[in-house]
Amino acid sequence: MGLYELLREYAVEINVQQEPSSATPELGYSLSLFHTGLLESGLPADGPDDNPLLTASPQEIDGVCLSYFVVAFLPFSSISRDNEMNTILFDVYSFFKWMDKSEIEHGLGKRNLMGMIKELCSMQARCLKLSHLLDDESGRVLESNPDVVKTVNDVFTVMKIEKNMLTLEGQNDNESFRLRLPAEIIPLVELQDYLELVLGDTTESWVLIEAGQVFPDFPMDDLTNGNSPSN
């Protein structure tokens, strides 16, 4: 069974209140946001372009999917109250516990999910600040009107940090790129961070044309039920 069908089954079982403004009102507010976040993280889906539904299996959810949802997606969604994010995360956590109770295998099984969520929440401020600074830097670059011969739009992984230079690896073709950034940005960057960027090739160097969301890697063996903090 695909993730959308599982989310819908769970929503029916707990009699969730529908959210008319969402693309999946039958899932309710929190689960609709989770569904959208997983779609944006790149998990397989099917259906019309304006309303795709997740077909990915629950085993396909990994630490990077959760990282994207908690760190990159939620802070940019229309959350208006301080405690709203906690409510959404608890509702998502409850969905995973329902799968555990129903003996439905998923990609975050045997992990301390609450510990993972707490650690990812602690990374939100750094990644949000880094995203804003990268966006400011792209604006400065565009104001200088660089002579760009081609652009590359990708989600890049930070492979190396050397002084003010990042070595990035794209997901589309695994090509490496070297990008120089201002000194005040570098301390916020960590190895294995994921950066949504558009890079421009000036033939002399790569420059930052556009910046999107930032989220950290989260290796699946970092927090297991056996060695993580208690829930």
TAVENQUI-V130994 format. One record per backbone hydrogen bond with DSSP energy under -1.0 kcal/mol. CO is the residue of the C=O (numbers start at 0). NH is the residue of the N-H. If there is no record, write none. Layout:
co = [CO,CO]
nh = [NH,NH]
This chain:
co = [1,2,3,4,5,6,7,8,9,10,18,23,24,24,27,28,29,30,31,32,33,34,35,36,37,38,43,43,45,47,52,53,55,56,57,57,61,62,63,64,65,66,67,67,68,72,73,76,80,82,83,84,85,86,87,88,89,90,91,92,93,94,95,96,97,98,99,105,107,109,110,111,112,113,114,115,116,117,119,120,122,123,124,125,126,127,128,129,130,131,132,133,134,135,136,137,138,141,145,149,151,153,155,156,157,159,161,163,164,165,166,166,167,168,174,176,178,181,181,184,185,189,192,193,194,195,196,197,197,198,199,200,204,206,209,212,214,218,223]
nh = [5,6,7,8,9,10,11,12,13,15,21,26,18,27,31,32,33,34,35,36,37,38,39,40,42,41,54,55,52,50,45,3,2,59,60,106,65,66,67,68,69,70,71,72,73,75,76,78,83,86,87,88,89,90,91,92,93,94,95,96,97,98,99,100,101,103,102,108,110,224,112,115,116,117,118,119,120,121,122,123,126,127,128,129,130,131,132,133,134,135,136,137,138,139,140,141,142,144,147,200,198,196,194,168,191,166,164,180,161,178,158,159,176,156,169,167,165,184,185,187,188,192,157,214,155,211,153,208,209,151,206,148,201,199,197,195,193,221,227]
